[in-house]
Amino acid sequence: MMAARKAPAPPPPRPPDSVPQQPEERSLWARIDGFFAAFAQQQSPIVPRATVVGRSLVFVTAIMCFLASIALGTAWAVNRAAVAWTADAGREVTVQIKPVDGLDIEEQLSAALRIIGQTRGITEARVLSSEDNAKILEPWLGAGLDFAELPVPRLIALELDPVVPPDLAALSDALTQSVGGANLDDHRAWQAQIRSVSGWIQAASFLLLALMLGATISIIVFATRSAMAANRDIVDVLHLVGARHGFIAGEFQRHFLLLGLKGGLIGGGAAGLVFVMARAVAESIAAPLTGEDFGALVDSLAIGWAGYAGIAGIVAGLAVLSALSSRITVMRYLREFD
């Protein structure tokens, strides 16, 4: 009779760890990479996700997106400022009364005010006092000067009716003929200079934006060709066994879409942070000055929600551009392979 086989002894219980394991610290880059890894779980190993080329592409795309966002935000801020400044200047004109030998300056002012009061379309006429003139000239001539002995012109600020504007040409002719030393300044030359400078800045910004997008396309095409060269055997086998061109191109398209989106979010977020910090610095500088005009200048230089929406559009556009560029490159290669 055979002896009964003994059952194997159970393994000894595992002693509990004396020190609880702490969660592994992850860098910011690892967290960002893990966030996008969730979208690439179904990705085929045709295009490896974590490669040196991929990380370099994300870095370069982030730089391109940052520069493009700065260019777009600058163009938008300059346009807003130019529109605000020219609109404010267009609502006011200035009548300058120069001292003339043999004429009383106060009589000249009274005569000019009578003509202005008879002109339709002027809502308010305000004569600047000697103290106002001193404040205007103080940055150039300094404080504490006696302007009584200086031939300083007197100024009349006119506010125009935006609904029924006055005939400025007729008003200028009437003042010139009836009041000695009178001159009407409608700020047209200043407005033209602002529009010209704003136009050149916007043109340069959009040119820089176009160059950034062109450089990004070139980099994506180069990276796609490098990825195809590194995985050429797999691509060729898939092509030979009958894989559709759209399937192979789709793998590269999804890969570069995620890389472009990752780089775009980093660069666009950095650009948005720069504009937020620039506004905060400008406000901190304007706070001690307590000037309404300077505060309006700070507000006009902000890019606003439309500017941030434009930066978001650049981020999305770069991601789509990366995907389309890689797809076109792969499709061209596969057609040449046929």
ZAMARGU-4260 file (C-alpha; in steps of 0.2 Angstrom, whole numbers, plus 5000, padded with zeros to 4 digits):
<rodrens>
0) 5000/5000/5000 | 5007/5016/4995 | 5011/5030/5008 | 4999/5045/5007 | 5008/5060/4999
5) 5010/5074/5010 | 5003/5091/5005 | 5016/5104/5001 | 5018/5116/5015 | 5010/5133/5012
10) 5023/5147/5009 | 5027/5157/5024 | 5018/5173/5026 | 5026/5189/5019 | 5032/5200/5033
15) 5024/5217/5032 | 5035/5231/5026 | 5042/5240/5040 | 5042/5257/5031 | 5027/5262/5020
20) 5031/5266/5002 | 5029/5284/4997 | 5022/5289/4981 | 5035/5291/4968 | 5039/5309/4964
25) 5036/5314/4946 | 5043/5329/4937 | 5032/5341/4927 | 5037/5334/4911 | 5033/5316/4916
30) 5015/5322/4922 | 5012/5331/4905 | 5018/5315/4896 | 5007/5304/4907 | 4992/5316/4903
35) 4994/5314/4884 | 4998/5295/4886 | 4980/5292/4890 | 4975/5298/4873 | 4988/5287/4865
40) 4983/5270/4873 | 4977/5263/4857 | 4992/5269/4847 | 5001/5255/4837 | 5019/5252/4840
45) 5022/5258/4822 | 5027/5275/4829 | 5035/5274/4846 | 5029/5288/4857 | 5043/5291/4869
50) 5058/5295/4858 | 5072/5308/4857 | 5065/5315/4841 | 5047/5316/4849 | 5053/5326/4864
55) 5064/5337/4853 | 5049/5340/4842 | 5038/5345/4857 | 5052/5357/4863 | 5054/5365/4846
60) 5035/5366/4843 | 5033/5375/4860 | 5046/5388/4856 | 5037/5391/4839 | 5020/5392/4847
65) 5027/5404/4860 | 5034/5416/4847 | 5019/5415/4836 | 5007/5419/4851 | 5018/5433/4856
70) 5018/5440/4838 | 4999/5438/4837 | 4996/5446/4854 | 5007/5461/4850 | 4998/5464/4834
75) 4981/5463/4843 | 4987/5474/4857 | 4994/5487/4846 | 4978/5487/4835 | 4967/5490/4851
80) 4979/5504/4857 | 4979/5513/4840 | 4960/5512/4838 | 4957/5518/4856 | 4970/5533/4854
85) 4963/5538/4837 | 4945/5537/4843 | 4949/5548/4858 | 4958/5560/4847 | 4944/5561/4834
90) 4932/5566/4848 | 4942/5582/4852 | 4950/5596/4843 | 4961/5611/4849 | 4960/5629/4845
95) 4977/5638/4848 | 4977/5657/4851 | 4994/5664/4849 | 4999/5681/4856 | 4999/5694/4843
100) 5007/5711/4846 | 4994/5725/4848 | 4980/5713/4852 | 4973/5708/4869 | 4974/5689/4871
105) 4958/5689/4882 | 4949/5698/4868 | 4955/5685/4856 | 4949/5671/4867 | 4931/5680/4868
110) 4930/5682/4849 | 4935/5664/4846 | 4922/5658/4859 | 4909/5668/4850 | 4913/5659/4834
115) 4914/5642/4842 | 4897/5645/4851 | 4889/5648/4834 | 4895/5632/4826 | 4884/5617/4826
120) 4891/5600/4832 | 4902/5606/4847 | 4896/5600/4863 | 4908/5609/4875 | 4922/5622/4873
125) 4934/5623/4888 | 4948/5636/4889 | 4963/5630/4897 | 4970/5641/4911 | 4988/5646/4914
130) 4990/5633/4927 | 4984/5620/4914 | 4997/5626/4902 | 5010/5625/4915 | 5006/5607/4918
135) 5007/5603/4900 | 5024/5612/4898 | 5031/5606/4914 | 5039/5590/4907 | 5049/5600/4895
140) 5052/5617/4904 | 5052/5611/4922 | 5042/5617/4937 | 5042/5634/4945 | 5044/5644/4929
145) 5034/5661/4927 | 5025/5660/4911 | 5018/5678/4912 | 5033/5685/4902 | 5033/5670/4890
150) 5023/5671/4873 | 5013/5655/4878 | 4998/5652/4867 | 4981/5649/4875 | 4972/5633/4871
155) 4953/5630/4869 | 4948/5611/4870 | 4933/5607/4860 | 4922/5591/4862 | 4913/5586/4846
160) 4896/5578/4844 | 4899/5561/4837 | 4881/5560/4830 | 4882/5577/4821 | 4900/5582/4819
165) 4904/5600/4815 | 4911/5607/4799 | 4929/5609/4804 | 4935/5616/4788 | 4922/5630/4789
170) 4926/5633/4808 | 4945/5634/4804 | 4942/5647/4790 | 4931/5657/4802 | 4943/5657/4816
175) 4958/5662/4804 | 4949/5676/4796 | 4941/5684/4812 | 4953/5680/4826 | 4972/5685/4824
180) 4984/5671/4829 | 4970/5657/4829 | 4974/5640/4823 | 4963/5624/4823 | 4972/5608/4826
185) 4961/5593/4822 | 4975/5580/4826 | 4974/5572/4809 | 4993/5572/4806 | 4995/5563/4823
190) 4981/5550/4819 | 4989/5547/4803 | 5006/5543/4811 | 4998/5532/4824 | 4989/5522/4810
195) 5005/5521/4800 | 5015/5514/4814 | 5002/5502/4820 | 5000/5496/4802 | 5019/5492/4801
200) 5019/5484/4818 | 5005/5473/4813 | 5012/5468/4796 | 5029/5464/4804 | 5020/5453/4817
205) 5009/5444/4805 | 5025/5441/4794 | 5034/5434/4809 | 5018/5423/4812 | 5019/5416/4795
210) 5037/5412/4796 | 5034/5403/4812 | 5021/5392/4804 | 5032/5389/4789 | 5046/5384/4800
215) 5035/5372/4810 | 5028/5364/4794 | 5046/5361/4789 | 5051/5353/4806 | 5036/5342/4806
220) 5040/5335/4788 | 5058/5332/4793 | 5052/5323/4810 | 5039/5313/4800 | 5053/5307/4788
225) 5064/5303/4802 | 5051/5293/4810 | 5047/5284/4794 | 5065/5280/4791 | 5067/5273/4809
230) 5052/5262/4807 | 5054/5259/4788 | 5054/5240/4790 | 5037/5240/4799 | 5029/5252/4787
235) 5035/5241/4772 | 5029/5225/4779 | 5012/5233/4783 | 5011/5240/4765 | 5016/5223/4758
240) 5003/5213/4768 | 4989/5225/4761 | 4987/5238/4775 | 4978/5253/4768 | 4987/5269/4766
245) 4975/5278/4777 | 4978/5266/4791 | 4997/5269/4791 | 4996/5288/4788 | 4983/5288/4803
250) 4996/5281/4815 | 5008/5295/4811 | 4994/5308/4810 | 4988/5303/4828 | 5006/5303/4834
255) 5011/5320/4828 | 4994/5327/4833 | 4997/5323/4851 | 5015/5330/4850 | 5009/5346/4842
260) 4996/5348/4854 | 5008/5345/4869 | 5020/5358/4862 | 5007/5370/4858 | 4999/5370/4875
265) 5016/5373/4883 | 5021/5387/4872 | 5004/5395/4871 | 5002/5394/4890 | 5019/5402/4892
270) 5014/5416/4880 | 4998/5419/4890 | 5007/5420/4906 | 5019/5433/4899 | 5004/5444/4894
275) 4996/5442/4911 | 5013/5447/4920 | 5016/5461/4908 | 4999/5469/4912 | 5002/5466/4931
280) 5018/5475/4929 | 5010/5490/4919 | 4997/5491/4932 | 5009/5492/4946 | 5019/5506/4937
285) 5002/5515/4933 | 4996/5514/4951 | 5007/5527/4959 | 5004/5539/4944 | 4985/5540/4947
290) 4982/5546/4930 | 4966/5542/4920 | 4975/5544/4904 | 4989/5532/4909 | 4976/5519/4916
295) 4967/5520/4899 | 4984/5517/4890 | 4987/5501/4901 | 4969/5495/4897 | 4972/5498/4878
300) 4988/5488/4878 | 4980/5473/4886 | 4976/5459/4873 | 4959/5455/4881 | 4949/5439/4879
305) 4950/5440/4860 | 4969/5440/4861 | 4969/5425/4872 | 4956/5416/4861 | 4968/5420/4847
310) 4982/5411/4856 | 4971/5396/4859 | 4968/5396/4840 | 4986/5395/4837 | 4988/5381/4849
315) 4974/5371/4840 | 4980/5376/4823 | 4998/5370/4826 | 4991/5353/4832 | 4980/5352/4816
320) 4995/5358/4806 | 5006/5345/4813 | 4994/5331/4810 | 4990/5336/4792 | 5009/5339/4788
325) 5013/5322/4794 | 4999/5313/4785 | 5003/5322/4768 | 5021/5317/4770 | 5017/5298/4774
330) 5004/5298/4759 | 5017/5304/4747 | 5030/5291/4753 | 5017/5277/4751 | 5012/5283/4733
335) 5030/5283/4728 | 5032/5266/4736 | 5019/5259/4725
</rodrens>
